[in-house]
Amino acid sequence: MWINKAYMLAFLSAGLLLIATGCQSGDADPPPESTTEANHSESEADHLEAVSLEQVDLEDFAIELDTAGPGTLAFTKTFPGEVRVNEDQFAHVVPRLSGIVREVYVTLGDHVEAGQLMAVLESRELAELKANYLDALARLELAQATYEREARLYREKVSSEQEFLEARQALAEAQIALRSAAQKLLALGFSRRYIEALPDQPDSLLRIYELRAPIRGTVVAKHIVQGEAVEAFTTVFTVADLSTVWVDLSIYQQDLARIREGQRVTILGLNHQEEGIISYVQPLVEEDRRTGLARVVLPNPHGLWKPGLFVTGQIMIGRQRYEVVVPRGAIQTMDDHPIVFVPTPEGFVPRRVQIAAETDSLIALADGLAPGEPYVVQGAFTLKAELEKEEIGEGHGH
């Protein structure tokens, strides 16, 4: 918890006077950490001067104190990556037979729902397939009637067994022909209900082939215009559901052992970031670059993550607890050495410290600041600037 101004004023005036008096009389106990004594001696030996209280307006300079204490550092590593379309929500729209484009109802960037009509083709091939089905249906009806008649006559011993068997065989062949014609239409994507309703359709619709969206999403590619001839199985539309995207991170060879599914990742773009979880780690290493792949599925409700963007991913690869951890802003550099400012009877004194480890926001100290000792957590840069002004003669002495 930060120490407020009232504490600082008391600490730097009356409290410090009592400490100084106690030290002179010999009644005060030595500091609990011998490291602190050594650091004080080192500071004095290095002739690091103090910024006196009179020189510092605590409110204007926003000086805040905190007490040195333990903390945990989370170590992360950054990897390059790219936003890609979620291929699990990605579909090519292809006609299953050739035809001439009659109407196009959507264009690039349009949002479509699953089953929405996207284009209409006129296909002679389709007309022939539907005609074959209708012909097979008519033949089946005739064969069924013939079989029923021959079966009745055979039971009445009017017709021969041969005629009955021939009628039954013709019925079976008609059933096979109708089933084959229906299967060809089913393979083109037509439903059984649609096929069964074909006898009621006008002849003008027999050649109409509708292209419908297979999934909900956005039209991201279009290769079809009205009046052109389209071959079967040619991609004419591409639809992508961009409500989620893939982020593929390139993992360096030496880091592959520390990356696994389920790890949290911070994806950083140009103006935004998102937390995600690794859902897939490629089991093979790419031979050309000798890197692995880790994939994150990100929600993209507002379309901020656009496929093709280059991003970075920060993955936590370890955590460690230290006895003294301070914010990065508390550490300054003087004479090429890291320092923190500590309050003393003379004012704020820069004290050299030894860094054990650091992250973007926190620094763990190996030496120079003992647990429980007060230090300047905010305003250290201002104190450093004030001290440097003194050294070049632009400030006021103390």
C-alpha positions in Angstrom: 0.0 0.0 0.0 1.3 3.4 -0.9 2.3 5.7 2.0 0.5 9.1 2.0 1.9 12.6 2.3 1.2 12.8 6.1 3.3 9.7 6.7 6.1 11.1 4.6 6.2 14.4 6.4 6.2 12.7 9.8 8.8 10.2 8.6 11.1 12.9 7.1 10.9 15.3 10.1 10.2 14.3 13.7 10.5 10.5 13.1 13.9 10.8 11.5 15.1 13.2 14.2 14.2 10.5 16.8 16.0 7.9 14.8 19.1 10.1 14.5 19.0 10.9 18.3 18.6 7.2 19.2 21.6 6.3 17.0 23.8 8.9 18.7 22.9 7.7 22.2 23.5 4.1 21.3 20.0 2.9 22.4 18.8 2.0 18.9 19.2 -1.5 17.7 21.1 -2.1 14.4 19.1 -2.5 11.2 17.7 -6.0 10.9 19.5 -6.6 7.6 23.3 -6.2 7.4 22.7 -5.6 3.6 21.0 -2.3 4.4 24.1 -1.1 6.4 26.4 -2.2 3.5 24.2 -0.4 1.0 24.2 2.9 3.1 28.0 2.7 3.3 28.2 2.0 -0.4 26.0 5.0 -1.1 28.1 7.3 1.0 31.3 5.9 -0.5 30.0 6.7 -3.9 29.1 10.2 -2.8 25.5 10.0 -3.9 23.9 13.1 -2.5 20.3 13.5 -1.3 17.4 15.6 -2.4 16.3 17.5 0.7 12.7 17.9 1.7 12.8 21.6 1.2 13.5 21.1 -2.5 10.6 18.8 -3.1 6.9 19.8 -3.2 5.3 16.5 -2.5 2.0 17.2 -4.1 3.4 18.9 -7.2 6.0 16.2 -7.7 3.6 13.4 -6.8 6.1 11.7 -4.6 4.7 8.5 -3.1 6.3 5.9 -0.8 5.8 2.2 -0.5 7.2 -0.6 1.6 9.5 -3.1 -0.1 8.0 -6.5 -0.1 7.8 -9.8 -1.9 6.1 -10.5 -5.2 5.8 -12.9 -8.1 7.1 -12.3 -11.6 5.4 -13.8 -14.6 7.9 -14.3 -17.4 6.5 -14.0 -20.9 8.0 -14.5 -24.4 6.8 -12.8 -27.5 6.2 -14.6 -30.8 5.2 -13.3 -34.2 1.8 -14.4 -35.7 -0.8 -13.8 -38.3 -4.6 -13.5 -38.2 -6.2 -16.1 -40.4 -9.7 -17.1 -41.4 -11.2 -19.8 -39.1 -11.2 -22.6 -41.6 -13.7 -24.6 -39.5 -16.2 -21.8 -40.4 -15.2 -21.4 -44.0 -16.9 -22.6 -47.2 -16.5 -22.6 -51.0 -19.7 -22.3 -53.0 -19.5 -24.4 -56.1 -22.2 -25.5 -58.7 -22.3 -29.2 -59.1 -23.1 -28.9 -62.8 -22.4 -26.5 -65.6 -24.7 -23.7 -66.6 -25.3 -20.1 -67.6 -25.5 -17.5 -64.8 -29.0 -16.0 -64.9 -29.0 -13.9 -61.6 -26.5 -12.9 -59.0 -27.9 -11.7 -55.7 -24.9 -11.0 -53.4 -21.5 -9.3 -53.8 -18.3 -9.0 -51.9 -18.7 -8.1 -48.2 -22.4 -9.0 -48.0 -23.5 -10.9 -45.0 -25.5 -14.1 -45.8 -27.4 -16.6 -43.7 -27.2 -20.3 -44.2 -29.5 -21.3 -47.0 -29.8 -17.8 -48.5 -30.1 -17.7 -52.3 -26.9 -16.3 -53.8 -27.2 -16.9 -57.5 -29.3 -18.7 -60.1 -28.0 -20.7 -63.1 -29.8 -22.1 -66.1 -28.5 -25.6 -66.8 -29.4 -27.9 -69.7 -27.7 -30.7 -67.8 -30.1 -30.2 -64.9 -33.1 -30.1 -67.2 -32.1 -33.5 -68.6 -31.7 -35.0 -65.1 -35.1 -33.7 -64.0 -36.7 -34.9 -67.2 -35.1 -38.4 -66.7 -36.6 -38.5 -63.2 -40.0 -37.5 -64.5 -39.8 -40.1 -67.2 -38.7 -42.8 -64.7 -41.6 -41.8 -62.5 -44.1 -42.2 -65.3 -42.6 -45.5 -66.4 -42.9 -46.7 -62.8 -46.6 -45.8 -62.6 -47.2 -47.7 -65.8 -45.2 -50.7 -64.7 -47.1 -50.7 -61.4 -50.4 -50.7 -63.2 -49.4 -53.4 -65.6 -48.1 -55.6 -62.7 -51.3 -55.2 -60.7 -53.3 -56.2 -63.8 -51.2 -59.2 -64.7 -51.2 -60.3 -61.0 -55.0 -60.3 -61.0 -55.2 -62.1 -64.3 -52.7 -64.7 -63.1 -54.7 -65.4 -60.0 -57.8 -65.8 -62.1 -55.8 -68.1 -64.4 -56.5 -65.9 -67.4 -52.9 -65.0 -68.2 -49.8 -67.2 -68.0 -47.2 -67.3 -65.3 -44.6 -66.0 -67.9 -46.6 -62.8 -68.5 -46.9 -62.3 -64.7 -43.2 -62.7 -64.2 -42.4 -60.3 -67.1 -44.7 -57.7 -65.5 -43.0 -58.1 -62.1 -39.6 -57.8 -63.7 -40.6 -54.6 -65.6 -41.9 -53.2 -62.3 -38.6 -53.9 -60.5 -36.6 -52.3 -63.4 -38.8 -49.2 -63.3 -38.3 -48.9 -59.5 -34.5 -49.2 -60.0 -34.6 -46.5 -62.8 -36.6 -44.1 -60.6 -34.2 -44.7 -57.7 -31.2 -44.0 -59.9 -32.7 -40.8 -61.3 -33.6 -39.6 -57.8 -30.1 -40.3 -56.5 -28.5 -38.1 -59.2 -30.7 -35.2 -58.1 -29.9 -35.9 -54.4 -26.2 -35.7 -55.3 -26.8 -32.2 -56.6 -28.1 -31.1 -53.2 -31.8 -31.3 -53.8 -34.0 -32.6 -51.0 -36.3 -35.6 -51.3 -39.3 -33.2 -50.7 -38.1 -31.1 -53.6 -37.7 -34.1 -55.9 -41.1 -35.5 -55.0 -42.7 -32.1 -55.9 -41.1 -32.0 -59.4 -44.2 -33.3 -61.2 -46.0 -30.2 -60.0 -43.4 -27.7 -61.2 -43.8 -25.9 -64.5 -41.4 -26.9 -67.3 -39.7 -23.5 -67.2 -38.3 -24.3 -63.7 -36.7 -27.6 -64.7 -33.5 -26.0 -65.9 -33.2 -23.6 -62.9 -30.3 -24.4 -60.5 -30.1 -22.3 -57.3 -26.8 -21.6 -55.5 -27.4 -21.2 -51.7 -25.1 -20.2 -48.9 -23.9 -23.3 -47.1 -23.1 -21.4 -43.8 -23.8 -18.1 -42.2 -21.0 -15.6 -42.8 -19.5 -12.9 -45.1 -18.9 -13.2 -48.8 -15.1 -12.8 -49.0 -14.6 -13.9 -52.6 -16.7 -13.7 -55.7 -16.0 -15.2 -59.2 -19.3 -15.0 -60.9 -21.1 -12.5 -63.1 -24.4 -12.5 -64.8 -24.4 -14.1 -68.3 -21.2 -16.1 -68.0 -20.8 -19.8 -68.5 -19.8 -21.6 -65.3 -18.3 -25.1 -65.3 -19.2 -27.7 -62.7 -17.2 -27.6 -59.4 -15.8 -24.2 -60.0 -15.6 -22.0 -56.9 -17.9 -19.0 -57.5 -18.2 -17.7 -54.0 -16.3 -18.0 -50.8 -18.1 -17.5 -47.5 -16.4 -17.0 -44.1 -17.8 -16.7 -40.7 -15.6 -14.0 -39.2 -17.2 -14.0 -35.8 -14.1 -16.0 -34.8 -10.6 -16.0 -36.3 -7.5 -18.0 -36.0 -4.2 -16.5 -34.9 -1.3 -18.7 -35.9 1.9 -18.0 -33.9 5.4 -19.1 -35.0 7.1 -20.8 -32.2 10.9 -20.8 -32.2 12.5 -24.2 -32.1 14.1 -23.7 -28.7 10.8 -22.8 -27.1 8.7 -25.6 -28.5 9.0 -27.7 -25.3 7.5 -24.9 -23.2 4.4 -24.3 -25.4 1.3 -26.5 -24.9 -2.4 -26.5 -25.4 -4.3 -24.6 -22.7 -1.7 -21.9 -22.1 -3.0 -18.3 -21.9 -1.9 -15.9 -24.6 -2.1 -12.1 -25.0 -2.6 -11.2 -28.7 -1.4 -7.7 -29.5 -2.5 -5.9 -32.6 -1.9 -2.3 -33.7 -4.6 -0.7 -31.5 -6.1 -3.5 -29.5 -5.3 -6.7 -27.6 -7.2 -9.8 -26.7 -6.7 -12.7 -24.2 -6.9 -16.2 -25.7 -5.9 -19.8 -25.1 -3.8 -22.0 -27.2 -6.1 -24.6 -28.8 -3.7 -26.4 -31.0 0.0 -27.0 -31.2 1.3 -28.4 -34.5 3.1 -31.7 -33.9 5.4 -31.1 -36.9 8.1 -28.5 -37.4 8.1 -26.5 -40.6 11.2 -27.6 -42.5 11.8 -24.3 -44.3 11.7 -22.1 -41.2 12.3 -24.6 -38.4 9.5 -23.2 -36.4 6.4 -24.8 -34.9 2.8 -23.4 -34.9 0.5 -22.6 -32.0 -3.0 -21.6 -32.8 -5.4 -19.4 -30.8 -9.1 -19.0 -31.7 -10.2 -15.4 -31.0 -13.7 -14.0 -30.8 -14.2 -11.3 -33.4 -17.7 -9.9 -32.9 -16.7 -6.4 -34.1 -14.4 -7.5 -36.9 -11.3 -5.8 -35.4 -9.2 -8.9 -36.1 -8.9 -9.0 -39.9 -7.4 -12.0 -41.6 -4.0 -11.1 -43.0 -2.9 -8.8 -40.1 0.4 -9.4 -38.5 0.3 -9.6 -34.7 2.4 -10.7 -31.8 1.5 -13.2 -29.0 2.8 -13.0 -25.5 2.9 -16.4 -23.8 3.7 -16.9 -20.1 6.5 -19.4 -19.9 7.2 -19.3 -16.1 6.5 -17.7 -12.7 8.9 -17.1 -9.8 8.5 -15.4 -6.4 11.1 -13.0 -5.0 11.6 -11.4 -1.6 11.7 -7.8 -3.0 9.7 -6.7 -6.1 9.2 -3.1 -7.1 7.4 -1.4 -10.0 9.6 -0.6 -13.0 9.0 3.1 -12.5 10.7 3.0 -9.1 14.0 2.1 -10.7 16.2 4.8 -12.2 19.7 4.8 -13.7 22.5 7.0 -12.4 26.2 6.6 -13.5 25.1 3.4 -15.4 23.8 1.8 -12.2 20.2 1.1 -11.3 19.0 3.0 -8.2 16.0 3.5 -6.0 15.3 6.5 -3.8 14.9 5.9 -0.1 13.9 8.4 2.6 16.7 9.4 5.1 17.2 12.2 7.7 18.9 14.2 5.0 16.1 13.7 2.4 15.6 11.3 -0.5 18.9 9.4 -1.2 19.6 7.4 -4.3 20.7 3.9 -3.4 22.2 1.4 -5.8 20.4 -1.9 -6.2 21.1 -5.2 -7.9 18.5 -6.5 -10.3 17.6 -10.2 -10.1 14.9 -10.4 -12.8 12.5 -8.2 -14.5 9.3 -8.1 -16.6 7.7 -5.3 -18.5 6.1 -3.9 -15.3 8.0 -5.4 -12.4 11.6 -5.7 -11.2 12.9 -8.2 -8.6 15.9 -7.0 -6.6 18.7 -9.2 -5.4 20.3 -6.6 -3.2 20.1 -3.0 -2.1 16.6 -2.8 -0.7 15.5 -4.9 2.3 12.0 -6.2 2.9 9.9 -3.8 4.9 12.1 -0.8 4.0 10.4 2.3 2.6 11.3 3.6 -0.9 9.9 6.0 -3.5 7.5 4.1 -5.7 6.2 7.1 -7.6 8.1 10.3 -8.5 11.6 8.7 -8.7 12.2 10.2 -12.1 11.4 13.7 -10.7 13.9 13.2 -7.8 16.6 12.0 -10.2 16.1 15.1 -12.4 16.3 17.4 -9.3 19.5 15.7 -8.2 21.0 16.1 -11.6 20.2 19.8 -11.6 22.1 20.1 -8.4 25.2 18.4 -9.8 25.4 20.8 -12.8 24.8 23.8 -10.6 21.3 24.6 -11.9 19.4 23.7 -8.7 19.6 25.0 -5.1 22.0 23.5 -2.6 20.9 22.1 0.6 
